Amino acid sequence: MTKFIRHAIPEIIEVQPEKFGDYRGYFSEVFKQGLFEAEGIAADWIQDNQSYSAQVGTVRGLHFQVPPVAQAKLVRVLRGAIFDVAVDIRKGSPTYGEWVGIELSATVLNQLYVPVGFAHCFMTLEPDTEVLYKVSAPYSREHEGSIFWADKDLGIAWPDTGGAPVLSEKDEVAPSFADFDSPFEYRTRY
């Protein structure tokens, strides 16, 4: 049976689908709408995105999109492993500026649900890592935002991958959390 695990920020949910294996390999139901809805995850997934990162220590994030195209995400790893992080950026939230980090891997098949109102980032832990994630709104360059992934005010405990992080130019110059004015307001449901 699929497990839904709530962490320090209860809106961030780790999903652990059951895996059935035999001599041929394995089978797993990685997404079943009714199970997710029973857990309060009722996003209308409209698009799947896939990324490939060749090097260990590749960082992608902290990213988000603002309304009216804010995105919820359901993240999983097809090959390799990542340290996946969600940061609460909802003004007025009791966990504003706090984060949850989970190791996701192709071996475990676990996933992370990141709702609207959270910035998202991951760091690859293995070479040739492929990540697949569902989103609830289309990409919009005009509505994208970011926060510096290693901002000291956030205090994210990134794993030591043994080398310098691999970043895009955009992520290298993302604004600090102190300079960030969130467009998201805390409420119990989006």
C-alpha positions in Angstrom: 0.0 0.0 0.0 1.2 3.5 -0.8 2.5 5.4 2.3 2.0 9.2 2.6 4.5 10.6 5.2 4.1 14.1 6.5 7.2 15.7 7.7 8.0 18.8 9.9 5.9 21.0 7.5 2.8 18.9 7.2 1.9 20.2 3.7 5.1 18.6 2.3 4.3 14.9 1.8 6.7 12.1 1.0 5.0 9.4 -1.1 6.3 5.8 -0.9 4.5 3.6 -3.4 4.6 -0.1 -2.9 7.0 -2.1 -5.1 6.3 -5.6 -6.2 9.3 -7.5 -7.4 10.1 -10.9 -8.9 12.8 -12.5 -11.2 11.8 -10.1 -14.0 12.2 -6.9 -12.0 9.5 -4.9 -10.3 6.1 -3.1 -10.8 4.8 -0.1 -8.9 1.8 2.2 -9.1 3.6 5.5 -8.7 0.5 7.7 -9.1 -3.1 6.8 -8.4 -5.4 9.8 -8.3 -7.9 8.4 -5.7 -5.2 7.6 -3.2 -3.7 11.1 -3.5 -7.1 12.8 -3.2 -7.8 10.8 -0.1 -4.6 12.4 1.4 -5.8 15.9 0.4 -3.6 16.1 -2.7 -6.0 17.2 -5.4 -3.8 19.0 -7.8 -4.8 19.0 -11.5 -1.6 17.7 -13.0 -1.3 19.2 -16.5 2.3 18.6 -17.5 5.3 16.2 -16.8 8.8 17.6 -16.9 12.0 15.6 -17.0 15.6 16.8 -16.3 18.9 15.1 -16.7 22.0 16.1 -14.7 25.3 14.5 -15.7 27.4 15.6 -12.6 27.0 14.9 -8.9 26.3 18.1 -7.1 24.2 19.7 -9.8 21.7 22.1 -8.1 18.4 23.2 -9.7 16.5 25.8 -7.7 15.2 27.3 -5.4 12.4 27.9 -8.0 8.8 28.8 -7.9 6.1 30.4 -10.0 3.8 33.2 -8.8 0.0 33.3 -9.3 -1.9 33.0 -11.5 0.3 30.2 -12.7 1.8 29.0 -9.4 2.8 25.4 -9.5 2.4 22.4 -7.2 4.9 19.6 -8.0 5.2 15.9 -7.5 8.8 15.0 -7.9 10.4 11.5 -8.4 13.7 10.1 -9.6 13.9 7.8 -12.6 17.7 7.2 -12.4 20.1 8.1 -9.6 19.3 10.1 -6.4 18.7 13.7 -5.3 18.4 15.6 -2.1 15.1 17.4 -2.7 14.1 20.5 -0.7 10.9 22.5 -0.3 11.0 25.9 1.5 7.8 27.5 2.9 7.4 31.0 1.3 3.9 31.7 2.4 3.6 35.0 4.4 2.0 34.4 7.7 2.7 30.7 7.8 3.8 29.3 11.1 6.7 27.6 9.2 7.6 30.5 6.9 11.3 30.2 5.9 11.5 26.7 7.1 12.4 23.7 4.9 12.0 20.0 4.5 14.7 18.0 2.7 14.3 14.3 1.6 16.6 12.0 -0.3 14.7 10.7 -3.3 16.1 7.8 -5.4 15.2 5.5 -8.2 15.9 2.6 -6.0 13.4 3.5 -3.3 10.9 5.1 -5.7 9.8 7.7 -3.2 8.4 11.0 -4.3 7.9 14.5 -2.8 4.7 16.5 -3.1 5.5 20.2 -3.1 2.4 22.4 -2.9 1.8 25.9 -4.2 3.5 28.5 -1.9 6.8 26.6 -1.6 10.2 27.1 -3.4 11.7 23.9 -4.7 15.3 22.8 -5.2 17.3 19.7 -5.6 20.9 18.6 -5.6 22.0 15.4 -7.4 23.8 12.8 -5.3 24.7 10.4 -8.2 26.0 11.0 -11.7 23.6 10.8 -14.6 20.5 11.5 -12.5 17.1 11.8 -14.2 14.2 13.5 -12.4 10.6 13.5 -13.5 8.0 15.8 -12.0 4.4 16.6 -12.5 3.3 20.3 -12.3 -0.1 21.8 -11.9 0.4 24.8 -14.1 2.4 25.5 -17.3 5.8 27.1 -17.3 5.7 30.9 -17.6 9.0 32.9 -17.8 7.1 36.0 -16.7 5.9 34.4 -13.5 9.0 32.5 -12.5 11.0 33.4 -9.4 14.0 32.1 -7.4 15.8 32.4 -4.1 19.5 31.7 -3.7 19.8 27.9 -3.0 22.5 28.2 -0.3 21.1 31.3 1.5 22.5 31.3 5.1 19.2 32.7 6.5 17.5 29.5 5.3 20.2 27.2 6.8 19.5 24.3 4.5 21.7 21.3 5.4 22.9 20.4 1.9 24.8 17.2 1.7 28.6 17.3 1.0 29.0 15.8 -2.5 32.8 16.2 -2.5 33.0 19.1 -4.9 31.8 22.5 -5.9 28.1 22.7 -6.8 27.1 22.8 -10.5 24.7 25.8 -11.0 23.1 27.6 -13.9 24.0 31.3 -14.3 20.4 32.2 -13.1 20.7 30.2 -9.9 24.2 31.6 -9.1 22.7 35.1 -8.9 19.3 34.4 -7.4 18.2 36.9 -4.7 18.6 36.3 -1.0 15.8 35.3 1.2 16.1 38.6 3.1 15.5 40.5 -0.2 12.6 38.3 -1.1 9.0 39.7 -0.9 6.7 36.7 -1.2 3.6 36.9 -3.3 2.1 34.0 -1.4 -0.2 34.2 1.7 -0.7 31.5 4.1 -4.0 29.7 4.1 -5.0 26.1 4.8 -5.8 25.1 1.2 -4.8 26.3 -2.3 
